[in-house]
Amino acid sequence: MSNNLAQCQILVKKAVTAGAKALFLPEASDYIASSPAETVSLARSTEDSSFVKGLQHEAAQARLPINVGIHEPATGGKRVKNTLIWIDEGGIITQRYQKLHLFDVEIKDGPVLRESNSVEPGCSILPPFSTILGSLGLMICFDLRFPALSARIRDLGAQIITYPSAFTVPTGKVHWETLLRARAIETQSYVIAAAQVGAHNGKRVSYGHSMIVDPWGKVVAEAGGVEEWKGEPEISVGEVDLGVLEKVRREMPLHPRRDVVDVVDSS
């Protein structure tokens, strides 16, 4: 984890140099383990995590809010929480979201992953909260595949939705950008998706291609992918323009027929 903290500290410095107002880091930035047992054994509470404490110090020193994915111990000690925290410019953790949808997949000639073997799913949506950039709604990785969730976050007032991720290469190649742009278009929101990139261990490789997508579905910033990654931490900088967001929402208002779409036929 000390190496991951060092990488994130480099990203903080790059963000400050670029004049960024906030830094968004990927899912599981503290570590990606090689087994469920290792995942559980490495988890620390935020009070005891040198990784989290290090980022709190960086946020306070730079006066830079940081959004970062971490692991936290779950009750019982047999699983962990896949958590996304918001560290404000004073270095204080003010928001915490626990991943709702877990990545349990078996793809032919591709990854076989059972996140539920080591991760406890969350049970609630975190309401959007005010930031220097706008109203922020937090999601994580596999949540991206559930549009009803992003629609609910938009209904609750989100202007920006995050999807920090560690996408696999096979799924990333065909789905990553498509899904991010779809969530941005249908919610008419900015989407910020910080992505892990490269090999973590002998079992896991992440796709990369961190992106910022505007409410019209345009990719306004993108980092490199696993294909060209040289091993150095990289940031992408993009503008969140709430004037653009309001223009899109004003000129193409979306009013779902709640009397139809929210009705469940139980017959």
N, C-alpha and C positions, 0 to 999 in steps of 0.2 A: 504493500500500500504506500510505502514511502516513495517509491518510484512514481506511482500514479499522482501523488500529491505534488511531486516535483514537476511533472508534466503540466498539471493544472496551474501551478504557480507561474510557469512560463506563459500559459494562456492568459492569465490575469494581466501580466505585464504587457502582452501584445494588445489586449483589449484596452488597457489604459492608454497606450501609445496611439491607438487608433481613434481614441476619443469616444469609445462606446459608453452608453449609459447603463448597461447591464450586461452580464456575461451568462450565457446559457451553456451548460456542460451536459454530457450525455447521461443516459441511464447507466447505473452501476459504475460510476466513475471511480469508486474506491477500489473495486476489484471484480474480475470475472474468474470464478474458480473452475477447476477441472472436474469436480464431482459435487453431488449434493452435500456430502459430508463435509467437504472442504468449504463450501458456501456457508454452511451453518457455523463451522468452527471459526471462521474469520470475522463474523459479524460482531460489531460493537455498538453499544448505545452511542448516541450523539455526544453524551457527556464524557464517554471514555474513548472516543475515536480520535486518534491523532490526525487522521485525514480530515475529518469535519472541523476539528479545532484549528487545523492549519488553514483551512479555507475561511473560517470565521475571522481569523487574524488578517488574512489577505483582503477580505472584503472591507474590514474596518480601516486598514491602512490605506487602501486605495479609494475608500468611499464609493465602492462599486458593489451593487447588489449582485448576488450570484445564485443561480438556479442550478441545482446539481442532484443527480441521482445517486443514491447510496443504499446500502443494506443495513437493516436494523434487526436485532433479535426479536423473534415473536414469542408470545407466551408459551411456555412449555419446553422451550429449548430445542425443539426438533425441526423447526423451520425458521425462516427469516421473513422480514417484510421488505419488499422492493418499494423503496420510498423516494419521493422527490421533495426536496426541501427548498425553501426560499430563505436565503440569508440576506438580510437588509444591509444598507450601507454602513450601519453601525456594528455589523458582525453578529447580529442577533437572528436566530432562526424564528421567523414569524409565521411561516406557513408550512404545512406538511400534507402531502397526498400519498396514499398507499395504492399501488397499482391494482386495478379491478380485474382485468382480464389477463390470465396467465397463458404463456406460450407453450401449449402442449400439442406438438405436431409430429407427424411421421410422413415425410415426403420421400417418394420413391427416388432413389439415386441422389437424395439430398439429406438435409439434417433430420435427425430424430432427437427431439428435445422434450423433456417433461419438466417444465418449470415448477409445476405443482409438487414435485417430489421434494423440493426444498423451500418453496415460497408460499406464504400464506396470503390469499387474496384479500384485498381491501373490501369494504362493505358500504362505502358512501362516496358521493361526489363532493369534492371541495368547492364551495361556491367561489366564483371569480373574485379577485381582490385587486385593490388599486395599487398601481406601481407608477414609476416615473414614465413608463412607456404607454400605459393605458391599463384597462381592466384585463387581468390575466387569469386564464383558466388552465389548470394543470392536468395533463394526461401523460401516460407513459407507453411507448412502443406498441405493444399488441393492442392497446386501446384504440389505436389508429384504425383498426378494421371494423369498428362499431360506430357507424355514423349517428345512431340515435343518441349516443353519449355526447358527441360534439354538438349535436343539435340542442341537447338539453343545456349544455354549458353556454351556448349562444343565447338561449332563452333567458338564462340567469344573468346575462349582461356581459359576457366575455367579448372583448375586442381582439384578443390575442390568445391563441391556443398553443400549448407546447406539446411536443411529442419526442422527448429525448429517447434515444433508442440504441439498441445493439442488434440491428437487423442482420440476418444471415445473408450470405452472398447470393444464393439461388433465389430467395424471395425478394431481395433488394433489387436485383437486376430487372425484374419484371413488374414489381408492385410499388416500390418505395415512392418514386416521384409521382406516379399516378394517384396513389392514395393521399399523399400530402396535398396535391393540387385539388383533388376532389373535396377534401375536408375544408380547404380554404374557400373554394367556390361556393359550396352549399351552405356554409355558415357565414359567408361574406366577412371573414375574419383573417387577420394575419396568422400564419402558422410558422412556428419556430421549432425546428427539429434538429437538435444537436445529436450527432451520430458517432458511435464508436467506429474505428477503422483499423483494419489489420488483424494479425494473429494475436490471440490472447494466450493460447496454450496449444497443445497438440490436437485439441478437439474443436476449438472455436476460432472462427475468423469472422470479422464483422465487415459489412459492406461499405460503410462510410457515406460520403455525399451528404454531409450536413446541409440543410437548406432553410432559407427563409422564403416564404411564399406570400404574396399579397392577396387581398380579398378578391381580386379579379382572376386569380389563379396563375399569375406570373411569378416565376422564380426570380427573385431579386438578389439572391446571394446563394452561392453554393461552394462548398469545400470539396477537396479531392476525394477520390474513392480508393478502394483497396488496390485497384489496377495500377495506379501511379504513386501511391503513398510511399514516401521515402523514410518514414519513421520519425519525423519531426512533428510536434504538435502544431496544429494549424487552426486559425480562426477565419470565419467569414463575417463581414460586416455589412449590414443592410439597414435601411431606414424604415421605421414604422411611422407612417404618415396617417394620422387619424382623420385628416381631411379627405384623403383618398378613400378611406373606409366609409366615412359618412356619405360621400358622393355615390359610391357603389350601392350602399343600402338605400339611399334616397331614390336613385334612378331606376333601380330594379328591386322594389320591395318584395320580400318573400313572406307570405302569410299562409302558413300551412292550415289546411282544413282540419282543425283539431276535432271537430264533430265526427270526422270520418277516420282519420289516421290513428286517433287515440282510442277508438272503440275496438274492443276485443270480442269476437263472436265466440261464445263458449258453448254454443249448441252442438 
